[in-house]
């Protein structure tokens, strides 16, 4: 599938409807939750809460599902002022010390990616699952060069559902050459082991400021350390138009880009990639390119919403030689869902079943 068609199917047209803002927060410490996805009954992403936990996108009809990494999903049947989400509980495994002779940490992960799209009278829901390996090192080592802390995709399963006003409702599985463009390559993981400050362990939040607002927030709730970053905090008006995409002919204005990781942390404040439980990446962008709008037969700006979730299943420390060998292995063939991932909604299960 060419680049134009790939981008075409990854776009969602914003429908202007009255919206009532509400705040999404942690039920235990009442901390605001950014990057929370609100999904309609058919699985379309309606929008995200911002870094302050405020959700402003329109909701045409209820019920909707409120989905946030590390929290129990909530069903919302009407408007509210504040929605409190209950944190999931995790068991802390014993931390394994990295052997000096095995400097590469291999994480085998289950990854989900949700995208919704609408153009004219058509609508598209895209759901992808991946099995991927991360090869992480804390410093440069001889004999192995990892790929920028990005996932090495081993298995992919993708389904697309397209509807239009004429009654078309098609579910299909793209062929290998027609697989739709994915943002999963941006899902990098921090390779460094760290120790949380005493103030964070005692309940305070550590906030790092960007040029125009809070960039990162680190807090501890129970045995969970939650780190979130607002990638657009250094961009004026919370907007970013990547120059490298303009050079390629895409005029894209990003308005939300939030990354979040949840780690298990021990009593001494130690955590790292070997205690990572899950990570998420939420993005909202507006496409303004004239030729893109012409291609989808609309004069309006076009928005796209994407949510990507990463769930580590296992980890092992490897030598350089082992890492180099296993990086090139593609023997894994099946999708293995993480027990920490929430159950898939009925519409996604239907897409998987019909698209077999």
C-alpha positions, 0 to 999 in steps of 0.5 A, spaced: 500 500 500 502 506 498 504 512 503 498 516 501 493 510 502 496 508 508 495 515 511 488 516 508 486 510 512 490 512 518 486 519 519 479 521 523 475 527 521 473 531 527 465 531 528 463 538 531 458 536 537 457 540 543 462 537 549 462 538 556 468 537 559 470 533 565 476 531 569 479 524 570 483 522 576 486 517 580 481 514 585 486 513 591 490 520 590 486 524 586 491 525 581 489 527 574 490 522 569 492 525 562 492 521 556 486 517 558 482 514 552 474 515 551 471 510 546 464 509 543 460 503 543 463 501 537 470 502 539 471 509 535 476 513 539 473 520 541 479 523 544 483 523 550 484 527 557 489 532 557 495 533 561 491 536 567 486 530 566 481 534 562 477 531 557 473 536 552 472 532 546 464 531 544 460 525 546 454 524 541 451 518 545 452 514 551 455 509 554 462 510 553 468 506 555 474 510 559 480 507 558 487 508 562 493 504 562 494 501 569 487 502 571 480 499 571 476 500 565 470 505 567 463 505 563 460 512 563 452 512 562 452 520 562 455 526 563 459 527 570 464 533 573 469 528 575 471 521 574 475 517 578 478 510 576 481 505 580 488 503 580 489 495 578 494 492 583 500 488 581 505 483 585 512 485 586 517 480 583 524 479 586 528 484 582 534 481 578 541 484 578 544 485 571 550 480 571 556 484 568 557 479 563 550 479 560 549 487 559 543 486 554 536 486 557 531 483 552 524 484 553 518 480 550 512 484 549 505 484 547 503 490 544 496 493 542 494 499 537 488 502 536 486 507 531 480 510 528 478 514 522 472 517 519 472 521 512 466 524 509 460 518 510 466 513 511 468 511 518 474 506 519 477 502 525 483 499 525 486 494 530 493 491 530 496 486 535 504 485 535 509 480 539 515 484 539 522 484 542 526 490 545 533 489 546 536 495 551 543 497 554 544 502 559 551 504 555 555 502 549 557 496 549 562 492 544 559 487 539 552 489 539 548 495 537 541 496 539 535 499 535 534 506 538 530 502 544 524 501 539 520 494 538 523 489 534 516 486 531 516 479 530 509 477 529 503 482 527 496 481 526 491 487 523 484 488 522 480 493 519 473 495 519 470 500 514 463 503 514 459 508 510 452 511 509 450 506 504 450 501 509 457 498 507 460 494 513 466 490 511 471 487 516 478 485 512 485 483 514 490 487 510 495 482 506 502 483 508 504 488 502 497 492 504 499 493 511 496 500 514 501 505 516 503 504 524 506 508 529 508 503 533 516 505 531 515 511 536 514 506 542 521 507 545 523 504 552 527 507 557 533 502 558 536 505 565 535 503 572 533 508 577 532 510 584 526 514 586 527 520 590 525 519 598 520 525 597 517 521 591 517 515 595 513 519 601 508 521 597 510 527 593 510 528 586 516 530 582 515 535 576 519 537 571 517 543 567 518 544 560 518 551 556 511 552 556 508 547 562 509 541 566 513 536 561 514 530 566 511 527 572 513 522 577 509 519 583 508 513 587 501 509 588 502 503 593 507 499 589 507 502 582 511 508 580 507 512 574 511 516 570 508 521 565 511 525 559 507 531 555 511 531 549 508 537 547 510 541 553 516 544 550 512 547 544 508 553 543 500 553 544 501 545 545 502 544 538 507 541 533 508 541 526 514 536 525 519 539 519 521 532 517 513 531 515 513 537 511 519 536 507 515 529 505 509 533 503 505 532 510 502 538 514 501 535 521 499 539 527 500 535 533 495 537 539 496 531 544 502 526 545 502 523 552 507 517 554 506 514 560 510 508 564 508 504 570 513 500 574 513 496 580 518 499 585 521 496 591 521 499 598 528 502 596 525 506 590 528 501 585 525 500 578 527 500 571 525 496 565 526 489 568 520 492 573 516 495 567 509 493 567 506 497 561 507 503 557 502 507 553 503 512 547 497 517 546 496 521 540 492 526 537 493 530 530 490 535 525 492 534 518 491 540 514 495 538 507 490 541 501 492 534 497 490 530 503 484 533 504 482 533 496 484 525 497 479 524 502 474 529 499 473 534 504 475 541 505 475 541 513 481 539 517 482 532 519 484 529 526 487 522 527 487 519 534 491 513 536 493 509 542 498 504 543 499 500 549 506 495 551 505 490 556 512 486 557 511 478 558 518 476 560 525 479 560 532 476 560 539 478 560 543 476 554 551 476 552 552 481 546 553 474 542 546 472 544 543 478 543 545 479 536 543 472 534 536 473 538 535 479 534 534 476 528 530 470 530 523 470 527 520 463 530 515 466 534 508 466 530 502 466 535 500 472 539 500 472 546 496 477 550 498 479 556 494 478 563 495 485 565 491 487 558 484 489 559 479 484 555 478 486 548 471 490 547 466 486 543 467 490 536 474 488 536 473 481 538 468 481 532 473 484 527 478 479 529 473 473 528 471 475 522 477 477 519 480 470 520 
